[in-house]
Amino acid sequence: MKATQRDFAGVVQRAAGAAKVFFFCGPDEAGAHDAAAKLLSLLDEPGERIELSGAELRRDPVKLGDEARSASLFGDRRHIFVRAQGEEAHDAVEVLLSGAMDGSAAPCPVLIVASSATDKSRTAKLLINRPDALVAMFHPPDLRSVAGAVRNMAGGAGLQMGDELAERIARACGLDTRLARSEIAKLALYLDASPESPRAVPREALDAIGAQTEEDGFAPVVNAALGGRTDRIAGEIRRMRELGLSPVGLLLAIERRAAQLATLAAKLGPRGDVRSLIEAETAARRIFFRDKDELADQLRRWRGKPLERLLPRLVGLHRDMLTHSQDAELLLAQNLGEIARVAARAR
C-alpha cells in the first residue's frame, strides 16, 4: 500500500488492521514521526516498544526479523520502532519479508521512520506493492497547514486559540509539529486547561512561556548560519548557551529551513527568478511575509550542489548529536561555523 500526505488519514485506518510493516519517509521528518504516532494510536494493542537504529540493522540485518518474531519477556504484545537514514534498513526489511508474514509466525508491527529516504528508494520498493505493508511519504508543510495542525493540537488539549497565535507557534517551532506539540503541552499546563475544562489562550500566556522559541529563539541562529553571517555565529552560539536552547531543537529548525529551501529550489529550476518565486509563495501564504527577505537571500546561496551537500550533512550531524548527546552543543557549534562559511562563499 502507498499513502501520500493528502490521503494518509484515510489509508492509515485500513493499513492499521491489515499491514505489518510501515515505512514513513520523505524530507518532512516531523510529519513522518507524527504519522507513526497516528498509526500506533490505531493499533488495538501496540504493547511494548522496542527501538532499533538503522545503523544496528545495517550491521546485523537478521536482527529486525528476530526481534519482530520474538515474544516479550512476559508474553505481552510488542511493536518495533526503527529510526533509520536512507537505505540503512533495506537488507533488514528484505530478511524480514523472507519469513512468514501471517499466522502464528507473523511479525509484530514494525514501524520505520527513514529520514532522507523517499517512496522511490530501494526499501520502499520492497514494500509499496504489498498488501501487508504501507509506504507513506511526507513533504515539508507550509505555514498554513502547520498552523492548522497547531489549532487541532490546541483543541485536543482544551486550548481555545485563534489563527494569529497558531501561526506564531508554527513559525517559532520552525514548522516542526513535534516542537509545536511541546509548546501546546506547556500552554495547557500553564493555563490549567483540559478538554473537560477548556481555556482561551491570551497573547500574554504565549509571551510568558514561549519567548525563548520565537524572537529570542531559533530564527536568528538559523538565519546567521544559512545566510553566511560568519561574524554573528559566535554571538549566536553564546546566546544559545545563555538561553539554554536545545541543540537538537535548533538543529531541527535548521533542517526544516534546509528542506524548505530544497522545495523552493525545485520550484525555481535552474534559471528561475528568486524574487518572483518568493513573492508568489508569500502571496499564497506558504511563506510568512517577515521571512521572505531571509529566504530569498538563502535561496540564492543554497542552490544546486551546495544544497545537495547540505542536506545529507545535516542528517549526519543529527545522527552524531543523538549518538554523542554529551557533545551535542559542541558538534552543533562547529558545524554552524562551517555552514556559515560555505554560505558566505556561495553568494
C-alpha positions, -999 to 999 in steps of 0.1 A, spaced: 0 0 0 10 36 -6 -1 68 10 5 105 4 1 134 28 -33 141 12 -48 106 17 -28 93 46 -56 99 72 -79 76 52 -54 50 41 -39 45 76 -72 34 90 -72 5 67 -35 -2 70 -36 -4 108 -56 -35 106 -40 -52 76 -3 -43 74 27 -54 94 54 -32 81 51 6 79 77 28 61 75 65 68 98 86 46 103 119 29 120 152 38 94 161 65 108 141 94 83 156 118 55 146 96 68 111 94 70 108 132 35 122 135 23 96 111 40 69 131 23 82 163 -11 82 145 -6 46 133 3 35 169 -29 51 182 -49 30 158 -34 -4 167 -56 -24 191 -27 -33 214 7 -17 204 22 -32 236 59 -29 245 80 -6 223 114 -20 210 136 7 195 163 -1 169 185 22 149 192 19 112 229 16 120 222 -15 141 202 -31 113 228 -23 87 254 -42 108 230 -71 116 202 -74 91 188 -105 108 181 -86 140 149 -70 128 132 -103 119 144 -119 151 130 -91 173 98 -88 154 90 -126 158 102 -129 194 78 -129 223 83 -103 251 97 -115 284 62 -116 299 44 -127 268 28 -93 261 22 -76 228 51 -55 213 60 -34 183 93 -24 167 102 13 161 132 19 138 149 52 132 169 50 100 187 71 75 182 65 38 186 28 29 201 16 63 171 -7 69 169 -22 34 186 -55 40 169 -60 73 135 -54 57 144 -79 29 152 -105 55 120 -98 75 99 -102 44 115 -135 35 99 -151 66 62 -158 73 41 -127 74 9 -142 87 -2 -170 110 15 -178 143 49 -169 129 38 -134 117 59 -105 130 47 -78 153 41 -44 138 73 -28 125 74 10 121 103 25 102 109 63 101 136 67 74 149 103 71 163 112 37 146 82 20 118 85 -5 90 64 -19 113 56 -48 140 42 -26 150 5 -27 135 -1 7 102 15 -3 101 -6 -35 103 -38 -13 70 -27 4 50 -5 -18 30 -32 -37 24 -55 -7 -10 -56 10 8 -63 43 29 -31 42 24 7 39 47 33 24 39 69 32 60 99 21 58 133 37 69 167 22 77 198 43 44 215 52 36 252 46 28 277 74 -10 274 68 -11 236 73 12 236 104 -9 264 119 -40 243 113 -23 213 130 -14 236 159 -51 246 163 -61 209 162 -35 201 189 -47 230 210 -83 219 207 -74 184 218 -56 199 249 -85 222 259 -70 254 245 -90 279 225 -66 295 201 -70 320 172 -53 319 139 -27 345 148 -14 327 178 -14 293 160 7 308 132 31 324 157 37 290 174 41 273 140 67 299 129 85 298 163 88 260 160 103 261 125 71 244 112 81 213 133 50 198 147 70 179 174 82 211 189 47 226 184 32 198 204 56 205 233 46 242 232 9 232 234 16 209 263 33 238 282 5 262 275 -21 237 287 -2 231 319 4 269 324 -33 277 319 -46 245 337 -65 236 306 -80 203 297 -107 190 273 -131 190 302 -121 225 313 -111 245 282 -93 278 284 -88 306 260 -52 314 252 -43 351 258 -13 365 240 3 371 274 4 334 281 24 327 250 47 356 258 53 342 292 63 306 283 72 309 246 96 338 244 126 316 240 113 299 209 104 329 188 121 364 188 147 351 214 148 316 198 160 297 168 154 320 139 184 343 145 208 313 146 192 297 115 195 329 96 230 336 107 242 301 96 224 297 63 228 334 55 266 333 57 269 358 85 301 344 99 306 375 121 274 367 140 279 330 146 300 333 178 274 356 194 245 334 184 262 304 199 269 323 231 232 334 232 221 298 226 240 287 257 228 316 278 192 309 270 196 272 274 182 264 239 181 228 229 209 219 204 188 192 189 158 216 187 179 242 170 193 216 145 157 206 137 149 243 129 179 244 105 168 211 89 133 224 84 147 256 68 170 235 45 141 213 35 120 245 27 149 257 6 150 224 -12 113 227 -20 117 262 -32 148 253 -53 128 226 -70 101 250 -79 126 276 -91 145 254 -115 179 263 -129 170 297 -144 141 309 -124 138 343 -107 142 340 -70 124 372 -61 94 364 -82 91 330 -67 94 342 -31 68 369 -38 44 343 -53 49 319 -23 43 348 1 11 358 -16 -1 322 -14 7 323 24 32 294 20 59 318 33 55 342 62 60 377 49 86 386 76 107 356 64 107 364 27 139 385 26 159 360 45 146 331 24 153 350 -8 189 356 3 194 320 15 179 305 -17 205 324 -38 232 309 -16 219 273 -13 211 260 -48 224 231 -68 255 213 -54 258 234 -22 222 225 -12 227 188 -23 257 186 0 240 205 29 210 181 33 229 149 40 254 168 61 226 179 84 212 144 86 247 131 96 251 158 122 217 149 136 227 113 140 261 122 156 244 146 181 220 119 191 248 93 194 271 116 213 245 136 232 270 149 258 289 166 230 258 178 211 263 215 217 300 214 207 292 194 175 265 219 166 287 249 172 315 235 150 291 228 121 273 261 124 306 279 117 314 257 87 279 261 73 281 299 76 315 299 58 301 279 29 271 302 27 293 332 27 313 319 -3 282 308 -22 267 342 -26 
